[in-house]
Amino acid sequence: MPSHWFFLLAAIAVEIVATTALKSVVSAPWLVALLPLALIGLSFALLSIALRVIPLAVAYAVWEGLGIVGIAAAGHLLFGEHLTPGRMLALAAILAGILLLERGVGEEHDGEPGDARAQDARIEGRLA
């Protein structure tokens, strides 16, 4: 896996932990409540590294979309929040949207100058 995708996945994992921690520290002392904020800052820092290569629309959609799905799963597993069929369908739609955006459906053709994958390869070549 290219390193920029590793940084994006790390940003997502940190965001999920940070947002889940927000619910856990609601009544905690203010100093403990700062931990989720520091983690969110770390998530943005990791996202910014991924943005050096991954197109903004793709990186943000993957970061936020997988974050939403992960937070919904964490809420269900850790806090007993309900995942109704409607909510699961909505989460599946988010995942489908991410895949469609990442694939560039209907927008570009392989090998043309505007092709996102070709652009990623050119940028990777310059950064390597």
N, C-alpha and C positions, 0 to 999 in steps of 0.2 A: 504494500500500500504506500503510495507517495506520501511524503512527510506532511504536506499541507493538509491532506485528508486526516492524518493522525491528529494534527493540531485542532482541526475542526471537531473531530469526535471527542477529543479531550475537553474542548470548550463546552460541548453539549453535556458531557458527564458532569462537569463542574457546575454548570447551570442547573441541572436536575438536583444535585446535592444541595446547592445554595437555596433554591426555591423551596425544596422540601424542608430544609432547616428553618426557613422563615416561619413556617407553620409551627415548628417545634419550639421556637424561642419567643413566641408571642408574649409570654408572661415572664420571661427570663430577665435577669438584670441587664441593663443597657450595654454593658461591656460584652456580654455573651451575644447580645443581639447584633453586634457589629460583625460577627463572624460571617453570616450570610452575605453581608454587603461586601466584605473583602473577597469572598468567593465569586460573587458576581463580577467584581473588578477583574479577577483572574480569568474568568470566562471571557470577558471582553478582550483582554490582552491576548488570549489564545486565538480568539476569533480574528483579531487584527493580523496575526501571523498568517492564518489561513487565507485571508483576503489578499495577500501578496500575489497569490496565484489563482485561486478560485474566483470566478466572477461573483460580484456582489449579490446579484439576485439569487444565484444558486446557493452560495454560502449562507446567506441570511435565511432563505427558505429551509434549508437543511437544518441549520442551527435552531431556529425557532420551532419548526415543525416537529423534529425529533425530540426537542425539549418538551413540547406540549404532550406528545405521546408518552414520553418517559415520566413526566410529572403526573399525568393521569394514572399511569401504572403505579407509581409510588403512592399516590393518594389512595388508590384502591388497596394496595398491599399493606401500607403502614397505618392508614387512618380509617380504613373501612368505608371509604367513599364508593358509592355505587357506580359501576360501569354498565349502564343500561344498554340495550341493543341500539338505541338511537345514538348514544354517545360513542359506542364502538364503531358504528357506521361513520360518524363524523371523524373519528380518528383515522379510519381507513381512507376517507376522502382526503385528509391532510397528507397521508403517506402517498396516495396516488398523485396528488398535486405536486409534491416534491419530485417524484419520479418524472412526471411530465415536464416540469420546469428544467430539471437536470438534463433531460434528453433533448431539450430544445424543440419540442414537438411543433412541426409545421413552420418553423422559423428559418432554419438553416439547412444547408445540404453539406454532406461530408466533403472535406477538402477545399471548400471555398474560403476566401479570406475571412468571412464573418463567422465561420464555424467555431463554436466555443471550444470544442475538443482540439482543433488545430491550433487555436490561440493558446490553450493551456500547454500544448506540447512546445510551441515556440517560446513561451515564457519560461517553462521548465528548463529548456535548453540554455536560456540566458542566465538562469539562476544557478544552474548546476556547475 
